[in-house]
């Protein structure tokens, strides 16, 4: 499925690494976290339990879950000095730019005291990352609004705490809507890990050199930002808004098929899924449920998305190219309904994916045979040739 990597003369594999964390079958549309189908985890589990599963390989007992939740919760605050990093950014900076900068800066606060050769310290770094990313994402959002940062609350669960940090203001009482908290938790779970996607491979490659985990995750956030990857959720909702009504869909379908037009249907297509993205199916149902519960089922963006999907799935071009909605197609509709601006969509993807990045980083460093990554190239340049003096050129 992936590119062919030639690691050593004579040894050619289509695999770039071994991992026991996530399995994808692109033809069957199957996604398993440590062997558990994403559909079952979405229905029966919750994000922090999925974090435990991805990190440790098994579903936790009640006691293990309580201990894990306590250990994560106590790390949700940031060192007060880190607040100053935000102030160096313009207020209108994209929150992804702020997150790359602040997460990278965490190296300056936690790296020196971190020996990544010690499994216990690797685990503490992983817990710190899972705990602090929502706080950083919420602070990036608040900073963009010019509102005061809101501290985490340890009496709220992971998703509710994130919504609290994003939407509450000191001047008035804020109660987290359980409908939104459940939808938020589901979105976190659906984005938690996804095998060797571009940003996870970035984190692994950076980690293979021995770089500290905060710098590795900052590199993953930077990679995820691209519109071909995690940035697609923002680009998709902006595309749906631009289409605006179902009667304009044919115009955009034609553009997506026009080789001379760089326009692509954002939220459509995938490097691996060539049948359907199981996350998109769950997300589509969630969009229906959440908008129904919020009394906005006739949301024009949702109507355009559903009609666009219906038309595209019947169009021979998309069928032949095996293009189907991916995880980014419906997620933005739910996030918009929750009150987030499109600029916060990819930061939410990044904080959800942090557990996948850091679990794979931890797995890789736990392998004593692990070597520094070194993807090879196929050289297609000039053959060896002699230097030419400038007067002879
Ligand atoms: C994510 O890898 C992961 O797991 C990523 C991810 C994760 O969880 O980490 O799943 C998250 O990144 C999902 C993908 C989000 N990106 C988008 O929605 C952006 C729009 N989609 C594309 O740009 C594209 O589909 C990719 C990048 C996602 C996949 O690209 P591929 O598989 O390399 O496909 P391709 O670019 O080789 O395209 C194959 C053909 C091409 O036509 P031909 O050159 O064969 O004539 O399909 C066409 C493309 O032009 N095509 C599209 C299209 N996607 C591919 N045409 C119109 N609209 C699209 N969206």
Boltz pocket constraint, residues with backbone or C-beta under 6 A from the ligand:
constraints:
  - pocket:
      binder: B
      contacts: [[A, 191], [A, 193], [A, 194], [A, 196], [A, 197], [A, 198], [A, 227], [A, 228], [A, 229], [A, 230], [A, 232], [A, 256], [A, 257], [A, 263], [A, 264], [A, 265], [A, 266], [A, 267], [A, 268], [A, 269], [A, 270], [A, 271], [A, 272], [A, 321], [A, 323], [A, 326], [A, 327], [A, 328]]
      max_distance: 6.0
